[in-house]
Amino acid sequence: MTDQVTSHQGWGVGVYSYFKNHVVNVTSGIVTPTQGTKLVNPFTVFLNGFGGIDSIWNGKGDASVQNGPSQVNYLC
């Protein structure tokens, strides 16, 4: 993320996690400025391995983590 970004739009932006050899937990799969950003149906996917992604976008949305309730999460 950079302070120079003033607007951004994205559709179906997704982040996949596959941390094969080490436990890695990412707080948010997508981080953007709170003003001037529009994402439609962002998602995260836990493929395999260890750890995962704790939220989809700027701390919002369900986690996609090892042994979690769902391997794919959308923020609609």
mmCIF file of the N, C-alpha and C atoms, coordinates in Angstrom:
data_MODEL
# 
_entry.id   MODEL 
# 
loop_
_atom_site.group_PDB 
_atom_site.id 
_atom_site.type_symbol 
_atom_site.label_atom_id 
_atom_site.label_alt_id 
_atom_site.label_comp_id 
_atom_site.label_asym_id 
_atom_site.label_entity_id 
_atom_site.label_seq_id 
_atom_site.pdbx_PDB_ins_code 
_atom_site.Cartn_x 
_atom_site.Cartn_y 
_atom_site.Cartn_z 
_atom_site.occupancy 
_atom_site.B_iso_or_equiv 
_atom_site.pdbx_formal_charge 
_atom_site.auth_seq_id 
_atom_site.auth_comp_id 
_atom_site.auth_asym_id 
_atom_site.auth_atom_id 
_atom_site.pdbx_PDB_model_num 
ATOM 1   N N  . MET A 1 1  ? 0.853   -1.172  0.000  1.00 0.00 ? 1  MET A N  1 
ATOM 2   C CA . MET A 1 1  ? 0.000   0.000   0.000  1.00 0.00 ? 1  MET A CA 1 
ATOM 3   C C  . MET A 1 1  ? 0.898   1.234   0.000  1.00 0.00 ? 1  MET A C  1 
ATOM 4   N N  . THR A 1 2  ? 0.457   2.238   -0.700 1.00 0.00 ? 2  THR A N  1 
ATOM 5   C CA . THR A 1 2  ? 1.212   3.490   -0.756 1.00 0.00 ? 2  THR A CA 1 
ATOM 6   C C  . THR A 1 2  ? 0.280   4.664   -0.509 1.00 0.00 ? 2  THR A C  1 
ATOM 7   N N  . ASP A 1 3  ? 0.796   5.693   0.103  1.00 0.00 ? 3  ASP A N  1 
ATOM 8   C CA . ASP A 1 3  ? 0.000   6.889   0.375  1.00 0.00 ? 3  ASP A CA 1 
ATOM 9   C C  . ASP A 1 3  ? -0.327  7.668   -0.890 1.00 0.00 ? 3  ASP A C  1 
ATOM 10  N N  . GLN A 1 4  ? 0.321   7.335   -2.008 1.00 0.00 ? 4  GLN A N  1 
ATOM 11  C CA . GLN A 1 4  ? 0.093   8.056   -3.255 1.00 0.00 ? 4  GLN A CA 1 
ATOM 12  C C  . GLN A 1 4  ? -1.156  7.574   -3.989 1.00 0.00 ? 4  GLN A C  1 
ATOM 13  N N  . VAL A 1 5  ? -1.719  6.438   -3.593 1.00 0.00 ? 5  VAL A N  1 
ATOM 14  C CA . VAL A 1 5  ? -2.934  5.923   -4.237 1.00 0.00 ? 5  VAL A CA 1 
ATOM 15  C C  . VAL A 1 5  ? -4.120  6.734   -3.742 1.00 0.00 ? 5  VAL A C  1 
ATOM 16  N N  . THR A 1 6  ? -4.892  7.285   -4.677 1.00 0.00 ? 6  THR A N  1 
ATOM 17  C CA . THR A 1 6  ? -6.060  8.084   -4.289 1.00 0.00 ? 6  THR A CA 1 
ATOM 18  C C  . THR A 1 6  ? -7.367  7.404   -4.651 1.00 0.00 ? 6  THR A C  1 
ATOM 19  N N  . SER A 1 7  ? -7.339  6.448   -5.598 1.00 0.00 ? 7  SER A N  1 
ATOM 20  C CA . SER A 1 7  ? -8.550  5.700   -5.925 1.00 0.00 ? 7  SER A CA 1 
ATOM 21  C C  . SER A 1 7  ? -8.156  4.372   -6.571 1.00 0.00 ? 7  SER A C  1 
ATOM 22  N N  . HIS A 1 8  ? -9.025  3.380   -6.390 1.00 0.00 ? 8  HIS A N  1 
ATOM 23  C CA . HIS A 1 8  ? -8.779  2.068   -6.974 1.00 0.00 ? 8  HIS A CA 1 
ATOM 24  C C  . HIS A 1 8  ? -10.109 1.317   -7.043 1.00 0.00 ? 8  HIS A C  1 
ATOM 25  N N  . GLN A 1 9  ? -10.326 0.584   -8.129 1.00 0.00 ? 9  GLN A N  1 
ATOM 26  C CA . GLN A 1 9  ? -11.501 -0.261  -8.268 1.00 0.00 ? 9  GLN A CA 1 
ATOM 27  C C  . GLN A 1 9  ? -11.058 -1.641  -8.730 1.00 0.00 ? 9  GLN A C  1 
ATOM 28  N N  . GLY A 1 10 ? -11.701 -2.677  -8.191 1.00 0.00 ? 10 GLY A N  1 
ATOM 29  C CA . GLY A 1 10 ? -11.362 -4.030  -8.600 1.00 0.00 ? 10 GLY A CA 1 
ATOM 30  C C  . GLY A 1 10 ? -12.570 -4.947  -8.485 1.00 0.00 ? 10 GLY A C  1 
ATOM 31  N N  . TRP A 1 11 ? -12.672 -5.915  -9.377 1.00 0.00 ? 11 TRP A N  1 
ATOM 32  C CA . TRP A 1 11 ? -13.766 -6.875  -9.377 1.00 0.00 ? 11 TRP A CA 1 
ATOM 33  C C  . TRP A 1 11 ? -13.173 -8.282  -9.321 1.00 0.00 ? 11 TRP A C  1 
ATOM 34  N N  . GLY A 1 12 ? -13.652 -9.086  -8.368 1.00 0.00 ? 12 GLY A N  1 
ATOM 35  C CA . GLY A 1 12 ? -13.193 -10.456 -8.253 1.00 0.00 ? 12 GLY A CA 1 
ATOM 36  C C  . GLY A 1 12 ? -11.726 -10.576 -7.876 1.00 0.00 ? 12 GLY A C  1 
ATOM 37  N N  . VAL A 1 13 ? -11.228 -9.636  -7.097 1.00 0.00 ? 13 VAL A N  1 
ATOM 38  C CA . VAL A 1 13 ? -9.830  -9.674  -6.656 1.00 0.00 ? 13 VAL A CA 1 
ATOM 39  C C  . VAL A 1 13 ? -9.702  -10.761 -5.596 1.00 0.00 ? 13 VAL A C  1 
ATOM 40  N N  . GLY A 1 14 ? -8.736  -11.662 -5.788 1.00 0.00 ? 14 GLY A N  1 
ATOM 41  C CA . GLY A 1 14 ? -8.583  -12.762 -4.847 1.00 0.00 ? 14 GLY A CA 1 
ATOM 42  C C  . GLY A 1 14 ? -7.150  -12.996 -4.438 1.00 0.00 ? 14 GLY A C  1 
ATOM 43  N N  . VAL A 1 15 ? -7.002  -13.562 -3.248 1.00 0.00 ? 15 VAL A N  1 
ATOM 44  C CA . VAL A 1 15 ? -5.692  -13.898 -2.707 1.00 0.00 ? 15 VAL A CA 1 
ATOM 45  C C  . VAL A 1 15 ? -5.732  -15.357 -2.263 1.00 0.00 ? 15 VAL A C  1 
ATOM 46  N N  . TYR A 1 16 ? -4.768  -16.123 -2.736 1.00 0.00 ? 16 TYR A N  1 
ATOM 47  C CA . TYR A 1 16 ? -4.658  -17.541 -2.396 1.00 0.00 ? 16 TYR A CA 1 
ATOM 48  C C  . TYR A 1 16 ? -3.491  -17.736 -1.441 1.00 0.00 ? 16 TYR A C  1 
ATOM 49  N N  . SER A 1 17 ? -3.651  -18.634 -0.463 1.00 0.00 ? 17 SER A N  1 
ATOM 50  C CA . SER A 1 17 ? -2.533  -18.923 0.434  1.00 0.00 ? 17 SER A CA 1 
ATOM 51  C C  . SER A 1 17 ? -2.129  -20.388 0.327  1.00 0.00 ? 17 SER A C  1 
ATOM 52  N N  . TYR A 1 18 ? -0.828  -20.585 0.260  1.00 0.00 ? 18 TYR A N  1 
ATOM 53  C CA . TYR A 1 18 ? -0.240  -21.921 0.301  1.00 0.00 ? 18 TYR A CA 1 
ATOM 54  C C  . TYR A 1 18 ? 1.148   -21.775 0.918  1.00 0.00 ? 18 TYR A C  1 
ATOM 55  N N  . PHE A 1 19 ? 1.198   -21.855 2.236  1.00 0.00 ? 19 PHE A N  1 
ATOM 56  C CA . PHE A 1 19 ? 2.445   -21.739 2.966  1.00 0.00 ? 19 PHE A CA 1 
ATOM 57  C C  . PHE A 1 19 ? 2.895   -23.155 3.304  1.00 0.00 ? 19 PHE A C  1 
ATOM 58  N N  . LYS A 1 20 ? 3.726   -23.712 2.433  1.00 0.00 ? 20 LYS A N  1 
ATOM 59  C CA . LYS A 1 20 ? 4.075   -25.134 2.460  1.00 0.00 ? 20 LYS A CA 1 
ATOM 60  C C  . LYS A 1 20 ? 4.934   -25.548 3.647  1.00 0.00 ? 20 LYS A C  1 
ATOM 61  N N  . ASN A 1 21 ? 5.964   -24.790 3.963  1.00 0.00 ? 21 ASN A N  1 
ATOM 62  C CA . ASN A 1 21 ? 6.955   -25.254 4.929  1.00 0.00 ? 21 ASN A CA 1 
ATOM 63  C C  . ASN A 1 21 ? 6.911   -24.581 6.293  1.00 0.00 ? 21 ASN A C  1 
ATOM 64  N N  . HIS A 1 22 ? 6.173   -23.491 6.426  1.00 0.00 ? 22 HIS A N  1 
ATOM 65  C CA . HIS A 1 22 ? 6.152   -22.755 7.687  1.00 0.00 ? 22 HIS A CA 1 
ATOM 66  C C  . HIS A 1 22 ? 4.746   -22.229 7.958  1.00 0.00 ? 22 HIS A C  1 
ATOM 67  N N  . VAL A 1 23 ? 4.435   -22.058 9.244  1.00 0.00 ? 23 VAL A N  1 
ATOM 68  C CA . VAL A 1 23 ? 3.160   -21.456 9.620  1.00 0.00 ? 23 VAL A CA 1 
ATOM 69  C C  . VAL A 1 23 ? 3.271   -19.953 9.390  1.00 0.00 ? 23 VAL A C  1 
ATOM 70  N N  . VAL A 1 24 ? 2.457   -19.447 8.483  1.00 0.00 ? 24 VAL A N  1 
ATOM 71  C CA . VAL A 1 24 ? 2.423   -18.012 8.189  1.00 0.00 ? 24 VAL A CA 1 
ATOM 72  C C  . VAL A 1 24 ? 0.967   -17.567 8.298  1.00 0.00 ? 24 VAL A C  1 
ATOM 73  N N  . ASN A 1 25 ? 0.717   -16.550 9.121  1.00 0.00 ? 25 ASN A N  1 
ATOM 74  C CA . ASN A 1 25 ? -0.619  -15.972 9.218  1.00 0.00 ? 25 ASN A CA 1 
ATOM 75  C C  . ASN A 1 25 ? -0.560  -14.525 8.761  1.00 0.00 ? 25 ASN A C  1 
ATOM 76  N N  . VAL A 1 26 ? -1.355  -14.218 7.759  1.00 0.00 ? 26 VAL A N  1 
ATOM 77  C CA . VAL A 1 26 ? -1.444  -12.870 7.213  1.00 0.00 ? 26 VAL A CA 1 
ATOM 78  C C  . VAL A 1 26 ? -2.696  -12.225 7.788  1.00 0.00 ? 26 VAL A C  1 
ATOM 79  N N  . THR A 1 27 ? -2.561  -11.023 8.321  1.00 0.00 ? 27 THR A N  1 
ATOM 80  C CA . THR A 1 27 ? -3.690  -10.345 8.954  1.00 0.00 ? 27 THR A CA 1 
ATOM 81  C C  . THR A 1 27 ? -4.814  -10.071 7.962  1.00 0.00 ? 27 THR A C  1 
ATOM 82  N N  . SER A 1 28 ? -4.472  -9.560  6.784  1.00 0.00 ? 28 SER A N  1 
ATOM 83  C CA . SER A 1 28 ? -5.467  -9.222  5.773  1.00 0.00 ? 28 SER A CA 1 
ATOM 84  C C  . SER A 1 28 ? -4.904  -9.571  4.402  1.00 0.00 ? 28 SER A C  1 
ATOM 85  N N  . GLY A 1 29 ? -5.691  -10.292 3.597  1.00 0.00 ? 29 GLY A N  1 
ATOM 86  C CA . GLY A 1 29 ? -5.237  -10.663 2.267  1.00 0.00 ? 29 GLY A CA 1 
ATOM 87  C C  . GLY A 1 29 ? -5.092  -9.474  1.341  1.00 0.00 ? 29 GLY A C  1 
ATOM 88  N N  . ILE A 1 30 ? -5.980  -8.497  1.487  1.00 0.00 ? 30 ILE A N  1 
ATOM 89  C CA . ILE A 1 30 ? -5.966  -7.294  0.653  1.00 0.00 ? 30 ILE A CA 1 
ATOM 90  C C  . ILE A 1 30 ? -5.966  -6.082  1.580  1.00 0.00 ? 30 ILE A C  1 
ATOM 91  N N  . VAL A 1 31 ? -5.051  -5.165  1.363  1.00 0.00 ? 31 VAL A N  1 
ATOM 92  C CA . VAL A 1 31 ? -4.979  -3.930  2.151  1.00 0.00 ? 31 VAL A CA 1 
ATOM 93  C C  . VAL A 1 31 ? -5.010  -2.760  1.179  1.00 0.00 ? 31 VAL A C  1 
ATOM 94  N N  . THR A 1 32 ? -5.973  -1.865  1.389  1.00 0.00 ? 32 THR A N  1 
ATOM 95  C CA . THR A 1 32 ? -6.111  -0.685  0.527  1.00 0.00 ? 32 THR A CA 1 
ATOM 96  C C  . THR A 1 32 ? -6.411  0.533   1.394  1.00 0.00 ? 32 THR A C  1 
ATOM 97  N N  . PRO A 1 33 ? -6.258  1.719   0.830  1.00 0.00 ? 33 PRO A N  1 
ATOM 98  C CA . PRO A 1 33 ? -6.719  2.909   1.553  1.00 0.00 ? 33 PRO A CA 1 
ATOM 99  C C  . PRO A 1 33 ? -8.221  2.790   1.796  1.00 0.00 ? 33 PRO A C  1 
ATOM 100 N N  . THR A 1 34 ? -8.693  3.350   2.896  1.00 0.00 ? 34 THR A N  1 
ATOM 101 C CA . THR A 1 34 ? -10.123 3.239   3.210  1.00 0.00 ? 34 THR A CA 1 
ATOM 102 C C  . THR A 1 34 ? -10.975 4.184   2.371  1.00 0.00 ? 34 THR A C  1 
ATOM 103 N N  . GLN A 1 35 ? -10.415 5.273   1.885  1.00 0.00 ? 35 GLN A N  1 
ATOM 104 C CA . GLN A 1 35 ? -11.148 6.229   1.050  1.00 0.00 ? 35 GLN A CA 1 
ATOM 105 C C  . GLN A 1 35 ? -10.798 5.998   -0.418 1.00 0.00 ? 35 GLN A C  1 
ATOM 106 N N  . GLY A 1 36 ? -11.787 6.059   -1.292 1.00 0.00 ? 36 GLY A N  1 
ATOM 107 C CA . GLY A 1 36 ? -11.553 5.996   -2.728 1.00 0.00 ? 36 GLY A CA 1 
ATOM 108 C C  . GLY A 1 36 ? -11.306 4.603   -3.289 1.00 0.00 ? 36 GLY A C  1 
ATOM 109 N N  . THR A 1 37 ? -11.605 3.569   -2.513 1.00 0.00 ? 37 THR A N  1 
ATOM 110 C CA . THR A 1 37 ? -11.382 2.197   -2.971 1.00 0.00 ? 37 THR A CA 1 
ATOM 111 C C  . THR A 1 37 ? -12.703 1.461   -3.059 1.00 0.00 ? 37 THR A C  1 
ATOM 112 N N  . LYS A 1 38 ? -12.909 0.768   -4.179 1.00 0.00 ? 38 LYS A N  1 
ATOM 113 C CA . LYS A 1 38 ? -14.109 -0.037  -4.368 1.00 0.00 ? 38 LYS A CA 1 
ATOM 114 C C  . LYS A 1 38 ? -13.675 -1.424  -4.852 1.00 0.00 ? 38 LYS A C  1 
ATOM 115 N N  . LEU A 1 39 ? -14.015 -2.455  -4.084 1.00 0.00 ? 39 LEU A N  1 
ATOM 116 C CA . LEU A 1 39 ? -13.788 -3.836  -4.499 1.00 0.00 ? 39 LEU A CA 1 
ATOM 117 C C  . LEU A 1 39 ? -15.130 -4.550  -4.515 1.00 0.00 ? 39 LEU A C  1 
ATOM 118 N N  . VAL A 1 40 ? -15.395 -5.260  -5.585 1.00 0.00 ? 40 VAL A N  1 
ATOM 119 C CA . VAL A 1 40 ? -16.625 -6.027  -5.724 1.00 0.00 ? 40 VAL A CA 1 
ATOM 120 C C  . VAL A 1 40 ? -16.265 -7.508  -5.631 1.00 0.00 ? 40 VAL A C  1 
ATOM 121 N N  . ASN A 1 41 ? -16.853 -8.196  -4.666 1.00 0.00 ? 41 ASN A N  1 
ATOM 122 C CA . ASN A 1 41 ? -16.640 -9.630  -4.429 1.00 0.00 ? 41 ASN A CA 1 
ATOM 123 C C  . ASN A 1 41 ? -15.177 -10.037 -4.257 1.00 0.00 ? 41 ASN A C  1 
ATOM 124 N N  . PRO A 1 42 ? -14.431 -9.360  -3.372 1.00 0.00 ? 42 PRO A N  1 
ATOM 125 C CA . PRO A 1 42 ? -13.073 -9.827  -3.091 1.00 0.00 ? 42 PRO A CA 1 
ATOM 126 C C  . PRO A 1 42 ? -13.144 -11.163 -2.352 1.00 0.00 ? 42 PRO A C  1 
ATOM 127 N N  . PHE A 1 43 ? -12.076 -11.981 -2.478 1.00 0.00 ? 43 PHE A N  1 
ATOM 128 C CA . PHE A 1 43 ? -12.105 -13.289 -1.826 1.00 0.00 ? 43 PHE A CA 1 
ATOM 129 C C  . PHE A 1 43 ? -10.714 -13.756 -1.431 1.00 0.00 ? 43 PHE A C  1 
ATOM 130 N N  . THR A 1 44 ? -10.686 -14.730 -0.521 1.00 0.00 ? 44 THR A N  1 
ATOM 131 C CA . THR A 1 44 ? -9.453  -15.417 -0.151 1.00 0.00 ? 44 THR A CA 1 
ATOM 132 C C  . THR A 1 44 ? -9.693  -16.915 -0.236 1.00 0.00 ? 44 THR A C  1 
ATOM 133 N N  . VAL A 1 45 ? -8.620  -17.652 -0.498 1.00 0.00 ? 45 VAL A N  1 
ATOM 134 C CA . VAL A 1 45 ? -8.700  -19.113 -0.613 1.00 0.00 ? 45 VAL A CA 1 
ATOM 135 C C  . VAL A 1 45 ? -7.511  -19.728 0.122  1.00 0.00 ? 45 VAL A C  1 
ATOM 136 N N  . PHE A 1 46 ? -7.788  -20.688 0.998  1.00 0.00 ? 46 PHE A N  1 
ATOM 137 C CA . PHE A 1 46 ? -6.731  -21.481 1.624  1.00 0.00 ? 46 PHE A CA 1 
ATOM 138 C C  . PHE A 1 46 ? -6.568  -22.731 0.773  1.00 0.00 ? 46 PHE A C  1 
ATOM 139 N N  . LEU A 1 47 ? -5.420  -22.870 0.120  1.00 0.00 ? 47 LEU A N  1 
ATOM 140 C CA . LEU A 1 47 ? -5.197  -24.018 -0.751 1.00 0.00 ? 47 LEU A CA 1 
ATOM 141 C C  . LEU A 1 47 ? -4.727  -25.238 0.031  1.00 0.00 ? 47 LEU A C  1 
ATOM 142 N N  . ASN A 1 48 ? -3.686  -25.061 0.829  1.00 0.00 ? 48 ASN A N  1 
ATOM 143 C CA . ASN A 1 48 ? -3.113  -26.166 1.593  1.00 0.00 ? 48 ASN A CA 1 
ATOM 144 C C  . ASN A 1 48 ? -1.968  -25.596 2.418  1.00 0.00 ? 48 ASN A C  1 
ATOM 145 N N  . GLY A 1 49 ? -1.364  -26.425 3.229  1.00 0.00 ? 49 GLY A N  1 
ATOM 146 C CA . GLY A 1 49 ? -0.204  -25.995 3.992  1.00 0.00 ? 49 GLY A CA 1 
ATOM 147 C C  . GLY A 1 49 ? -0.578  -25.556 5.392  1.00 0.00 ? 49 GLY A C  1 
ATOM 148 N N  . PHE A 1 50 ? 0.099   -24.502 5.865  1.00 0.00 ? 50 PHE A N  1 
ATOM 149 C CA . PHE A 1 50 ? -0.040  -24.054 7.245  1.00 0.00 ? 50 PHE A CA 1 
ATOM 150 C C  . PHE A 1 50 ? -0.488  -22.604 7.293  1.00 0.00 ? 50 PHE A C  1 
ATOM 151 N N  . GLY A 1 51 ? -1.010  -22.198 8.458  1.00 0.00 ? 51 GLY A N  1 
ATOM 152 C CA . GLY A 1 51 ? -1.404  -20.806 8.653  1.00 0.00 ? 51 GLY A CA 1 
ATOM 153 C C  . GLY A 1 51 ? -2.573  -20.419 7.779  1.00 0.00 ? 51 GLY A C  1 
ATOM 154 N N  . GLY A 1 52 ? -2.521  -19.202 7.233  1.00 0.00 ? 52 GLY A N  1 
ATOM 155 C CA . GLY A 1 52 ? -3.582  -18.742 6.353  1.00 0.00 ? 52 GLY A CA 1 
ATOM 156 C C  . GLY A 1 52 ? -3.775  -17.244 6.412  1.00 0.00 ? 52 GLY A C  1 
ATOM 157 N N  . ILE A 1 53 ? -4.950  -16.808 6.008  1.00 0.00 ? 53 ILE A N  1 
ATOM 158 C CA . ILE A 1 53 ? -5.291  -15.384 5.923  1.00 0.00 ? 53 ILE A CA 1 
ATOM 159 C C  . ILE A 1 53 ? -6.422  -15.119 6.913  1.00 0.00 ? 53 ILE A C  1 
ATOM 160 N N  . ASP A 1 54 ? -6.186  -14.170 7.838  1.00 0.00 ? 54 ASP A N  1 
ATOM 161 C CA . ASP A 1 54 ? -7.138  -13.914 8.922  1.00 0.00 ? 54 ASP A CA 1 
ATOM 162 C C  . ASP A 1 54 ? -8.366  -13.120 8.499  1.00 0.00 ? 54 ASP A C  1 
ATOM 163 N N  . SER A 1 55 ? -8.271  -12.301 7.466  1.00 0.00 ? 55 SER A N  1 
ATOM 164 C CA . SER A 1 55 ? -9.429  -11.549 6.963  1.00 0.00 ? 55 SER A CA 1 
ATOM 165 C C  . SER A 1 55 ? -9.217  -11.268 5.484  1.00 0.00 ? 55 SER A C  1 
ATOM 166 N N  . ILE A 1 56 ? -10.286 -10.904 4.804  1.00 0.00 ? 56 ILE A N  1 
ATOM 167 C CA . ILE A 1 56 ? -10.215 -10.714 3.351  1.00 0.00 ? 56 ILE A CA 1 
ATOM 168 C C  . ILE A 1 56 ? -9.661  -9.340  2.986  1.00 0.00 ? 56 ILE A C  1 
ATOM 169 N N  . TRP A 1 57 ? -10.286 -8.294  3.504  1.00 0.00 ? 57 TRP A N  1 
ATOM 170 C CA . TRP A 1 57 ? -9.956  -6.944  3.046  1.00 0.00 ? 57 TRP A CA 1 
ATOM 171 C C  . TRP A 1 57 ? -9.974  -5.972  4.220  1.00 0.00 ? 57 TRP A C  1 
ATOM 172 N N  . ASN A 1 58 ? -8.857  -5.350  4.507  1.00 0.00 ? 58 ASN A N  1 
ATOM 173 C CA . ASN A 1 58 ? -8.739  -4.349  5.572  1.00 0.00 ? 58 ASN A CA 1 
ATOM 174 C C  . ASN A 1 58 ? -9.379  -4.812  6.878  1.00 0.00 ? 58 ASN A C  1 
ATOM 175 N N  . GLY A 1 59 ? -9.157  -6.060  7.249  1.00 0.00 ? 59 GLY A N  1 
ATOM 176 C CA . GLY A 1 59 ? -9.674  -6.589  8.507  1.00 0.00 ? 59 GLY A CA 1 
ATOM 177 C C  . GLY A 1 59 ? -11.119 -7.053  8.459  1.00 0.00 ? 59 GLY A C  1 
ATOM 178 N N  . LYS A 1 60 ? -11.750 -7.028  7.300  1.00 0.00 ? 60 LYS A N  1 
ATOM 179 C CA . LYS A 1 60 ? -13.150 -7.441  7.160  1.00 0.00 ? 60 LYS A CA 1 
ATOM 180 C C  . LYS A 1 60 ? -13.222 -8.779  6.426  1.00 0.00 ? 60 LYS A C  1 
ATOM 181 N N  . GLY A 1 61 ? -14.205 -9.577  6.779  1.00 0.00 ? 61 GLY A N  1 
ATOM 182 C CA . GLY A 1 61 ? -14.402 -10.865 6.122  1.00 0.00 ? 61 GLY A CA 1 
ATOM 183 C C  . GLY A 1 61 ? -13.823 -12.008 6.928  1.00 0.00 ? 61 GLY A C  1 
ATOM 184 N N  . ASP A 1 62 ? -14.304 -13.205 6.654  1.00 0.00 ? 62 ASP A N  1 
ATOM 185 C CA . ASP A 1 62 ? -13.902 -14.389 7.396  1.00 0.00 ? 62 ASP A CA 1 
ATOM 186 C C  . ASP A 1 62 ? -12.487 -14.833 7.044  1.00 0.00 ? 62 ASP A C  1 
ATOM 187 N N  . ALA A 1 63 ? -11.932 -15.618 7.956  1.00 0.00 ? 63 ALA A N  1 
ATOM 188 C CA . ALA A 1 63 ? -10.585 -16.148 7.765  1.00 0.00 ? 63 ALA A CA 1 
ATOM 189 C C  . ALA A 1 63 ? -10.594 -17.349 6.825  1.00 0.00 ? 63 ALA A C  1 
ATOM 190 N N  . SER A 1 64 ? -9.513  -17.502 6.072  1.00 0.00 ? 64 SER A N  1 
ATOM 191 C CA . SER A 1 64 ? -9.254  -18.704 5.277  1.00 0.00 ? 64 SER A CA 1 
ATOM 192 C C  . SER A 1 64 ? -7.964  -19.293 5.849  1.00 0.00 ? 64 SER A C  1 
ATOM 193 N N  . VAL A 1 65 ? -8.131  -20.233 6.764  1.00 0.00 ? 65 VAL A N  1 
ATOM 194 C CA . VAL A 1 65 ? -6.992  -20.754 7.516  1.00 0.00 ? 65 VAL A CA 1 
ATOM 195 C C  . VAL A 1 65 ? -7.002  -22.275 7.560  1.00 0.00 ? 65 VAL A C  1 
ATOM 196 N N  . GLN A 1 66 ? -5.865  -22.832 7.947  1.00 0.00 ? 66 GLN A N  1 
ATOM 197 C CA . GLN A 1 66 ? -5.738  -24.273 8.107  1.00 0.00 ? 66 GLN A CA 1 
ATOM 198 C C  . GLN A 1 66 ? -6.779  -24.746 9.121  1.00 0.00 ? 66 GLN A C  1 
ATOM 199 N N  . ASN A 1 67 ? -7.495  -25.795 8.799  1.00 0.00 ? 67 ASN A N  1 
ATOM 200 C CA . ASN A 1 67 ? -8.538  -26.381 9.657  1.00 0.00 ? 67 ASN A CA 1 
ATOM 201 C C  . ASN A 1 67 ? -9.672  -25.413 9.955  1.00 0.00 ? 67 ASN A C  1 
ATOM 202 N N  . GLY A 1 68 ? -9.865  -24.415 9.113  1.00 0.00 ? 68 GLY A N  1 
ATOM 203 C CA . GLY A 1 68 ? -10.952 -23.466 9.302  1.00 0.00 ? 68 GLY A CA 1 
ATOM 204 C C  . GLY A 1 68 ? -12.273 -24.027 8.795  1.00 0.00 ? 68 GLY A C  1 
ATOM 205 N N  . PRO A 1 69 ? -13.377 -23.323 9.076  1.00 0.00 ? 69 PRO A N  1 
ATOM 206 C CA . PRO A 1 69 ? -14.688 -23.808 8.650  1.00 0.00 ? 69 PRO A CA 1 
ATOM 207 C C  . PRO A 1 69 ? -14.897 -23.778 7.146  1.00 0.00 ? 69 PRO A C  1 
ATOM 208 N N  . SER A 1 70 ? -14.179 -22.899 6.445  1.00 0.00 ? 70 SER A N  1 
ATOM 209 C CA . SER A 1 70 ? -14.328 -22.805 5.005  1.00 0.00 ? 70 SER A CA 1 
ATOM 210 C C  . SER A 1 70 ? -12.981 -22.523 4.372  1.00 0.00 ? 70 SER A C  1 
ATOM 211 N N  . GLN A 1 71 ? -12.743 -23.087 3.213  1.00 0.00 ? 71 GLN A N  1 
ATOM 212 C CA . GLN A 1 71 ? -11.477 -22.872 2.516  1.00 0.00 ? 71 GLN A CA 1 
ATOM 213 C C  . GLN A 1 71 ? -11.545 -21.683 1.564  1.00 0.00 ? 71 GLN A C  1 
ATOM 214 N N  . VAL A 1 72 ? -12.759 -21.237 1.217  1.00 0.00 ? 72 VAL A N  1 
ATOM 215 C CA . VAL A 1 72 ? -12.959 -20.095 0.321  1.00 0.00 ? 72 VAL A CA 1 
ATOM 216 C C  . VAL A 1 72 ? -13.921 -19.142 0.989  1.00 0.00 ? 72 VAL A C  1 
ATOM 217 N N  . ASN A 1 73 ? -13.571 -17.860 1.049  1.00 0.00 ? 73 ASN A N  1 
ATOM 218 C CA . ASN A 1 73 ? -14.432 -16.853 1.661  1.00 0.00 ? 73 ASN A CA 1 
ATOM 219 C C  . ASN A 1 73 ? -14.549 -15.655 0.762  1.00 0.00 ? 73 ASN A C  1 
ATOM 220 N N  . TYR A 1 74 ? -15.770 -15.144 0.637  1.00 0.00 ? 74 TYR A N  1 
ATOM 221 C CA . TYR A 1 74 ? -16.062 -13.950 -0.154 1.00 0.00 ? 74 TYR A CA 1 
ATOM 222 C C  . TYR A 1 74 ? -16.552 -12.845 0.748  1.00 0.00 ? 74 TYR A C  1 
ATOM 223 N N  . LEU A 1 75 ? -16.301 -11.618 0.370  1.00 0.00 ? 75 LEU A N  1 
ATOM 224 C CA . LEU A 1 75 ? -16.829 -10.466 1.071  1.00 0.00 ? 75 LEU A CA 1 
ATOM 225 C C  . LEU A 1 75 ? -17.743 -9.750  0.082  1.00 0.00 ? 75 LEU A C  1 
ATOM 226 N N  . CYS A 1 76 ? -19.049 -9.900  0.267  1.00 0.00 ? 76 CYS A N  1 
ATOM 227 C CA . CYS A 1 76 ? -20.016 -9.331  -0.659 1.00 0.00 ? 76 CYS A CA 1 
ATOM 228 C C  . CYS A 1 76 ? -20.660 -8.085  -0.092 1.00 0.00 ? 76 CYS A C  1 
# 
